[in-house]
Amino acid sequence: PEFDRALAAAQRDVADMTLVPLDSHVERFAFAAMEQGPLRGMDALHVGSALASRVDLFVTADRRQAQVARGMGLATELIES
């Protein structure tokens, strides 16, 4: 039952997401993000995808990623536990 609830919640979340293709625009933004601060590749790709998609808000739980995203002009919300 707990797994089924978690799976249903995850499926609802995924249904609301937009798939961003990994193209040259995302790649350029990701490399630019890596130049701004110490980000791992996947974290930089997330920032690059957000920039290429012109999102309204970038949400992350990673302080470094949030700092880089803000520095690149993304409205950013840092989730802290």
Secondary structure, 3 states (H helix, E strand, C coil): CHHHHHHHHHHHHHHCCCCCCCCHHHHHHHHHHHHHCCCCHHHHHHHHHHHHHCCCCEEECCHHHHHHHHHCCCCEEECCC
